[in-house]
Amino acid sequence: MMNKTSTVFYCFIVTIVVTFVCLWGGGASASKHEDIGIYELNNGHFSLKCTNWGAAIISVFLPDKNGEFSDVVLGYDSVKTYKNDSTYFGSVVGRVANRIGGAQFTLNGTRYKLDANEHQNILHGGHRGFSDVVWKVVKHKKDGDSPRITFSYNSYDGEAGFPGDLEVMVTYALVGKYKLSVKMVAKPKNKATPVNLAQHTYWNLGGHDSGDILSEKIQILGSHITPTDGELIPTGEIASVKGTPYDLLKPSVIKNKIKDLPDGYDINYVLDGEEGKKMKLAAIVWDKKSKRSMKLTTDAPGVQFYTGNYVKDVKGKGGYVYEAHAGLCLETQGFPDAVNHPNFPSQIVNPGQTYKHRMLFAFSIDD
């Protein structure tokens, strides 16, 4: 039996050893967990760079009418800056993209309270949504005929308040001369849960440092929108765009339409076409000066058109400062706050089911 002095000394030694092991092991684990990199895809016609922080697209280089390449995506020079980003530049957002009113919903008789990060509501998955986590690189083929990269993330039960464990995978692939394919897949492991993933890249087809997107022309193939209240939460109504600034069924110069919207565009369009898994045309964007265009098709029921209204004094790539309307987002998605509106397409996915979401960005350059 040890005396009091020996016991104190022994406890001191054990404490030192345990502390050392925890720091050493924890440090190694943290370092491994924080292994963040930049990954390139290049098919000889155009290129893309992304990072496993938020599975974010950080650049897309495309030629213009003169063959000059420009980066058409807003973003930052360093991955470190993405970790402090509040604009969601290029990120995959979820578990549920867009807003959920009151940061709560009821599913199978259980009320779930979520991580409110925008007033009383939750936006893009809360304070630490999928845009603010490290994704695992599953596969990466840098070049060749079909360069691609697949990221995965395991979301735990209770993360941001959402029920159940969820396995998520996102694949970016250059599938044609100027085509970018994005595929998202998610599988609940043990509980039913809402899933609504979106890709939040800010596009400026004139180049990320070319000024605003107000002179670009856009067409959105949505005859209806889901109107919102003062906090951008859907009212539950599905309204026609006819006779409103939201009518973009015909190609329209953005500045000619946005002048009637004090805050700019930030609205979900109900896409025309059959519901289901078929790909349908969502939007087309044209840039007159560079002659670049972008055609977006998707199997999602909606697309959020956002004109970067709240971007202000953001120091981006090359030191260029982004202001309001420096880029536009076309976030294909399920309808916002669908968990609280039974008339909206359901986002609930049960164990044994698979959530799938596809989009195709087809770029072209006119002579």
C-alpha positions in Angstrom: 0.0 0.0 0.0 1.4 3.4 -1.0 1.6 6.2 1.5 0.0 9.7 0.9 3.2 11.1 -0.7 3.6 8.2 -3.1 -0.1 8.3 -4.0 0.1 12.0 -4.9 3.3 11.4 -6.9 1.7 8.5 -8.7 -1.4 10.5 -9.6 0.8 13.3 -10.8 2.7 11.0 -13.2 -0.5 9.4 -14.5 -1.9 12.9 -15.1 1.1 13.9 -17.1 1.1 10.7 -19.2 -2.6 10.9 -19.9 -2.3 14.6 -20.8 0.6 13.8 -23.2 -1.3 11.0 -24.8 -4.4 13.0 -25.3 -2.6 16.0 -26.7 -0.4 13.8 -29.0 -3.3 11.6 -30.1 -5.8 14.4 -30.3 -3.4 16.6 -32.2 -2.7 13.8 -34.7 -6.4 13.2 -35.1 -7.3 16.8 -35.4 -4.5 17.3 -38.0 -5.9 14.4 -40.0 -9.4 15.6 -39.7 -8.4 19.1 -40.9 -6.6 17.7 -44.0 -8.0 20.3 -46.5 -6.8 20.5 -50.1 -7.5 21.9 -53.5 -8.3 19.5 -56.4 -8.4 20.2 -60.1 -10.3 18.7 -63.0 -9.1 19.5 -66.5 -10.3 18.0 -69.8 -8.2 20.2 -72.1 -11.2 22.4 -73.0 -11.9 24.0 -69.6 -11.0 23.4 -65.9 -12.5 23.4 -62.5 -10.9 23.6 -59.0 -12.7 22.6 -55.8 -11.9 22.0 -52.2 -13.1 19.4 -49.7 -14.0 22.2 -47.3 -17.7 22.4 -47.9 -17.2 20.4 -51.2 -16.9 23.9 -52.7 -16.3 24.8 -56.3 -13.6 27.5 -56.2 -12.9 28.2 -59.9 -14.2 27.4 -63.4 -12.0 28.7 -66.2 -13.7 29.1 -69.6 -12.6 30.7 -72.9 -14.4 33.7 -74.3 -15.2 34.5 -77.9 -11.5 35.4 -78.4 -10.2 32.2 -76.8 -9.1 34.1 -73.7 -9.7 32.2 -70.4 -11.4 33.7 -67.4 -12.5 32.4 -64.0 -16.3 32.7 -64.0 -16.8 31.8 -60.3 -16.7 34.1 -57.3 -14.4 33.0 -54.6 -11.2 33.3 -52.6 -7.5 32.8 -53.1 -7.0 30.5 -50.1 -8.9 27.7 -48.6 -8.4 29.3 -45.2 -10.7 32.1 -46.2 -13.5 29.7 -47.1 -13.5 28.6 -43.5 -14.5 32.1 -42.5 -16.9 32.7 -45.4 -20.5 33.8 -44.8 -21.6 34.0 -48.4 -21.5 30.2 -49.1 -19.3 30.8 -52.2 -19.3 27.6 -54.2 -20.4 25.3 -51.4 -22.7 22.4 -51.1 -25.3 23.4 -48.6 -27.5 21.1 -46.4 -28.7 18.9 -44.7 -31.6 21.1 -45.8 -30.7 24.0 -48.1 -32.5 27.3 -48.0 -34.8 28.3 -45.1 -36.9 26.5 -42.6 -39.3 28.8 -40.8 -39.0 28.9 -37.0 -36.1 26.5 -37.3 -38.5 23.6 -36.4 -40.7 20.9 -37.9 -42.7 17.9 -36.9 -42.0 14.4 -38.3 -43.7 11.2 -37.3 -45.1 12.9 -34.2 -41.8 14.3 -33.0 -41.0 18.0 -32.9 -37.5 18.8 -34.0 -35.9 22.1 -33.0 -33.1 23.1 -35.3 -30.0 25.4 -35.1 -31.4 28.8 -35.9 -28.8 30.9 -37.6 -30.9 33.6 -39.3 -33.1 35.4 -36.8 -35.5 32.6 -35.6 -35.0 30.6 -38.8 -32.4 28.1 -40.1 -30.6 28.8 -43.3 -28.5 26.3 -45.3 -28.2 23.8 -42.4 -27.4 26.1 -39.5 -24.3 27.6 -38.1 -22.3 24.5 -39.1 -24.0 23.1 -42.2 -22.4 21.0 -44.9 -20.7 24.1 -46.2 -18.6 24.3 -43.0 -17.3 20.8 -42.7 -14.4 18.7 -44.1 -15.5 16.2 -46.7 -13.6 13.0 -47.6 -12.2 12.7 -51.0 -13.4 9.3 -52.2 -12.2 9.4 -55.9 -10.2 11.9 -57.9 -9.4 11.7 -61.6 -7.7 14.9 -62.5 -7.7 14.8 -66.3 -8.4 12.7 -69.4 -11.7 12.2 -71.2 -13.9 12.4 -68.0 -12.1 13.9 -65.1 -14.2 13.8 -61.9 -14.0 14.0 -58.1 -16.3 12.5 -55.5 -16.6 13.8 -51.9 -18.4 12.1 -49.0 -19.6 13.3 -45.6 -21.3 11.4 -42.8 -23.8 13.6 -41.0 -24.5 12.4 -37.5 -27.9 12.0 -35.7 -28.8 15.3 -34.2 -26.4 17.4 -36.2 -27.9 20.9 -36.3 -31.0 19.3 -34.8 -31.8 17.0 -37.7 -32.8 13.4 -37.0 -30.7 10.3 -38.0 -27.3 9.5 -39.5 -27.0 10.4 -43.1 -24.4 9.4 -45.7 -23.9 12.0 -48.4 -21.9 11.9 -51.6 -21.3 14.7 -54.2 -19.6 14.1 -57.6 -18.3 16.8 -59.9 -17.4 15.7 -63.5 -16.4 17.3 -66.7 -18.5 15.2 -69.1 -18.2 17.0 -72.4 -16.3 19.8 -74.1 -17.9 22.4 -71.9 -20.2 20.5 -69.6 -20.1 20.2 -65.8 -22.2 17.4 -64.2 -23.1 17.5 -60.5 -24.6 14.5 -58.8 -25.7 14.4 -55.2 -26.8 11.3 -53.3 -27.8 10.8 -49.7 -28.9 7.8 -47.7 -30.5 7.9 -44.2 -29.1 5.1 -42.0 -31.6 4.8 -39.1 -34.3 7.6 -39.1 -36.5 9.4 -41.6 -35.1 12.8 -42.2 -35.6 15.8 -44.6 -32.8 16.1 -47.2 -32.5 19.0 -49.6 -29.0 19.6 -51.0 -28.0 22.5 -53.2 -24.9 23.8 -55.0 -24.3 27.5 -54.1 -21.8 28.7 -56.7 -21.9 32.4 -57.7 -21.5 32.7 -61.4 -20.4 35.7 -63.5 -19.9 34.7 -67.1 -18.0 37.9 -67.8 -15.4 36.8 -65.3 -15.4 36.9 -61.5 -13.6 40.3 -61.6 -15.6 41.9 -64.5 -18.1 43.9 -62.4 -21.8 43.0 -61.8 -24.1 40.6 -63.6 -26.9 43.2 -64.3 -26.1 43.3 -68.0 -26.3 39.6 -68.4 -29.5 38.1 -69.9 -31.4 35.3 -68.2 -34.3 33.0 -68.9 -35.9 30.8 -66.1 -38.3 28.1 -67.2 -40.6 28.5 -64.2 -44.1 29.8 -64.6 -44.7 30.0 -60.8 -42.8 31.0 -57.7 -43.2 30.3 -53.9 -43.8 33.8 -52.5 -42.2 34.6 -49.1 -42.8 36.8 -46.1 -40.5 39.5 -44.8 -38.0 36.9 -43.5 -38.0 35.1 -46.9 -40.0 32.2 -45.5 -42.5 30.8 -48.0 -46.2 31.6 -47.3 -47.3 28.2 -48.7 -48.7 29.8 -51.8 -47.7 28.9 -55.3 -48.2 32.0 -57.4 -48.0 32.8 -61.2 -45.1 35.0 -62.4 -47.4 36.6 -65.0 -47.3 40.4 -64.9 -44.5 40.5 -62.3 -40.8 41.2 -62.3 -40.4 37.4 -61.7 -41.5 36.6 -65.2 -38.3 35.5 -66.8 -39.9 33.0 -69.2 -38.5 35.0 -72.1 -34.8 36.0 -72.1 -34.5 39.2 -70.2 -31.6 41.6 -69.3 -31.4 41.4 -65.5 -31.1 45.1 -64.9 -34.4 45.7 -66.8 -36.3 43.5 -64.4 -34.5 43.9 -61.1 -35.2 47.6 -61.0 -38.7 46.7 -59.8 -37.3 44.6 -56.9 -35.7 46.8 -54.2 -33.7 44.0 -52.8 -33.0 42.0 -56.0 -33.9 38.4 -56.7 -33.9 35.8 -54.0 -36.9 33.5 -54.8 -37.6 29.9 -55.5 -39.0 29.1 -59.0 -41.3 26.2 -59.5 -39.8 24.6 -62.6 -42.1 23.8 -65.5 -42.2 20.3 -66.9 -43.1 16.9 -65.5 -42.5 16.1 -61.9 -40.3 13.1 -61.2 -36.7 12.1 -62.0 -36.4 13.4 -65.5 -34.0 16.2 -66.3 -35.6 19.4 -67.4 -34.3 22.8 -68.5 -34.2 25.2 -65.6 -32.4 28.3 -66.8 -30.1 29.9 -69.4 -27.7 32.8 -68.8 -26.0 34.8 -71.5 -23.1 37.3 -71.3 -23.1 39.7 -74.3 -19.5 40.9 -74.0 -17.7 37.5 -73.6 -20.3 35.6 -75.6 -20.3 32.9 -72.9 -23.6 31.2 -72.1 -24.7 28.7 -69.5 -27.6 26.3 -69.8 -28.7 24.5 -66.6 -30.8 21.4 -66.5 -31.9 19.5 -63.4 -34.2 16.8 -62.0 -35.1 19.0 -59.0 -38.5 20.6 -58.7 -37.3 24.2 -58.1 -34.4 26.6 -58.5 -33.5 29.5 -56.3 -32.5 32.6 -58.3 -30.3 34.8 -56.2 -28.5 37.9 -57.4 -26.0 38.3 -54.6 -28.0 41.1 -53.0 -26.2 40.9 -49.6 -22.6 40.7 -50.9 -20.8 43.7 -49.7 -17.1 44.6 -49.6 -16.0 41.0 -49.9 -12.3 40.7 -50.8 -12.1 37.9 -53.3 -9.6 36.3 -55.7 -6.7 38.5 -56.7 -7.7 41.1 -54.2 -10.8 42.0 -56.2 -13.6 43.3 -54.0 -17.1 41.9 -54.6 -20.1 44.0 -54.1 -23.9 43.4 -54.5 -24.8 41.6 -57.8 -21.2 40.6 -58.4 -22.5 37.1 -59.2 -25.7 35.2 -59.5 -26.8 31.8 -58.0 -29.0 29.2 -59.6 -29.5 26.7 -56.8 -31.6 23.8 -58.0 -33.5 22.4 -55.0 -36.6 21.2 -53.3 -38.9 24.1 -52.2 -37.8 26.1 -49.2 -39.6 25.2 -45.9 -41.2 22.2 -47.5 -41.2 20.4 -44.1 -43.8 22.9 -42.9 -46.0 23.0 -46.1 -47.7 19.7 -47.0 -48.7 21.1 -50.4 -44.9 21.3 -51.4 -43.1 18.3 -52.7 -41.9 16.2 -49.8 -38.2 16.2 -48.8 -38.6 13.4 -46.3 -36.3 10.4 -47.0 -36.7 7.1 -45.1 -34.0 4.5 -44.3 -33.7 2.2 -47.3 -34.5 5.1 -49.7 -32.0 7.2 -51.6 -32.1 10.9 -52.2 -30.8 11.8 -55.7 -30.3 15.2 -57.2 -28.7 15.9 -60.5 -27.7 19.1 -62.4 -25.9 19.7 -65.7 -24.2 23.0 -66.5 -23.7 23.2 -70.3 -21.5 26.2 -71.3 -21.0 27.5 -74.8 -19.0 30.2 -76.5 -20.5 32.0 -79.5 -18.2 33.4 -82.2 
